């Protein structure tokens, strides 16, 4: 009988242990890649201020993906490739590396951009929005 009580006590103590496995978040998440709807110039923008990030919540797709804690804990990248005739977004993130002082974003942009004189109704404006789970300064490489 003592054997069963001691086994039960050990199981009870083990199941109540305070250690929990912390869920690690990835360094970044691509929230959306759209083939049209961006701006008519090529730019990469970092949104880290709360009021800047709240601007993203105007898009109903992004509003579903951005949680209130993300506004405080994360930065966002808007990667706009400018005007093109291509039917898909060719801007790719090769890697994102966290150093002790900053976040380094390595991009590969093979988008064929158009000159202002070539724009017409078939012109597309691809863009990508990325969430970086850090508030460190971000540098594009």
C-alpha positions in Angstrom: 0.0 0.0 0.0 2.9 2.4 0.8 4.3 1.6 -2.6 1.1 2.8 -4.4 0.8 5.9 -2.3 4.5 6.8 -2.9 4.0 6.3 -6.7 0.9 8.4 -6.7 2.7 11.1 -4.7 5.6 11.1 -7.2 3.2 11.3 -10.2 1.2 14.1 -8.6 4.4 16.1 -7.8 5.8 15.5 -11.3 2.6 16.6 -13.0 2.5 19.9 -11.0 6.1 20.8 -11.9 6.4 24.5 -12.6 8.5 24.1 -15.8 6.7 24.9 -19.0 8.1 24.8 -22.5 8.2 28.3 -23.9 6.8 28.6 -27.3 9.4 30.2 -29.5 8.2 32.6 -32.2 9.9 32.7 -35.5 12.1 35.8 -36.1 9.8 36.9 -39.0 6.5 36.0 -40.7 5.4 37.0 -44.2 1.9 38.3 -43.7 0.9 39.0 -47.2 2.3 38.9 -50.8 0.1 40.7 -53.2 0.7 41.0 -56.9 -1.2 44.3 -57.2 -2.3 47.2 -54.9 1.0 48.7 -53.9 2.5 52.2 -54.7 3.9 53.4 -58.0 7.5 53.7 -56.7 10.0 51.2 -55.3 10.6 51.5 -51.6 11.2 49.4 -48.5 9.7 50.8 -45.3 10.1 49.8 -41.6 7.0 50.4 -39.4 7.9 50.3 -35.8 5.9 53.1 -34.2 2.4 52.2 -32.8 0.6 54.8 -34.9 2.4 53.6 -38.1 1.5 50.0 -37.4 -2.2 50.9 -36.7 -2.2 52.2 -40.3 -1.9 48.5 -41.5 -5.1 47.6 -39.6 -7.1 49.5 -42.3 -6.5 46.5 -44.6 -9.0 43.8 -43.6 -6.6 40.9 -44.5 -3.8 42.4 -42.3 -6.2 43.3 -39.5 -7.0 39.6 -39.1 -3.3 38.7 -38.9 -2.0 41.5 -36.6 -2.7 41.0 -32.9 -2.7 43.8 -30.3 0.5 42.6 -28.7 2.2 42.6 -32.1 1.8 46.4 -32.2 4.0 46.7 -29.1 6.4 43.8 -29.6 7.0 43.7 -33.4 8.1 45.8 -36.3 6.6 45.5 -39.8 8.2 45.8 -43.2 6.4 47.0 -46.3 8.3 46.0 -49.4 7.0 47.7 -52.5 8.5 46.8 -55.9 7.0 49.5 -58.0 5.2 49.3 -61.4 5.6 46.1 -63.5 3.9 44.1 -66.2 4.8 40.8 -64.6 1.9 38.8 -63.1 3.6 38.0 -59.8 5.7 39.6 -57.1 9.4 38.7 -57.6 10.7 40.3 -54.4 12.0 37.5 -52.1 13.4 37.6 -48.6 16.6 35.5 -48.7 17.0 35.6 -45.0 16.6 37.7 -41.9 19.4 37.6 -39.3 19.3 38.9 -35.7 22.5 40.3 -34.4 23.0 41.6 -30.9 22.3 45.2 -32.0 20.0 45.0 -35.1 18.0 42.9 -37.5 19.6 42.4 -41.0 17.1 41.8 -43.9 18.6 40.3 -47.0 16.4 40.8 -50.1 16.5 39.5 -53.6 14.6 41.7 -56.0 14.4 40.5 -59.6 11.3 42.5 -60.4 11.4 44.1 -63.9 10.3 47.6 -63.3 8.7 49.9 -65.9 9.5 53.4 -66.8 6.8 56.1 -66.2 6.2 56.3 -69.9 5.3 52.6 -70.1 2.5 52.6 -67.6 -1.0 51.5 -68.7 -4.1 49.6 -67.5 -2.2 46.3 -67.4 0.5 47.7 -65.0 0.7 45.9 -61.6 2.1 47.2 -58.3 3.3 44.2 -56.2 4.0 44.5 -52.5 4.8 42.3 -49.5 4.2 42.9 -45.8 6.4 41.1 -43.2 6.2 41.0 -39.4 9.5 40.9 -37.6 9.2 39.7 -34.0 11.6 42.2 -32.6 11.8 46.0 -32.0 15.6 46.2 -32.8 16.6 48.6 -35.6 16.2 47.0 -39.1 18.8 47.3 -41.8 18.3 46.2 -45.5 21.3 44.4 -47.1 
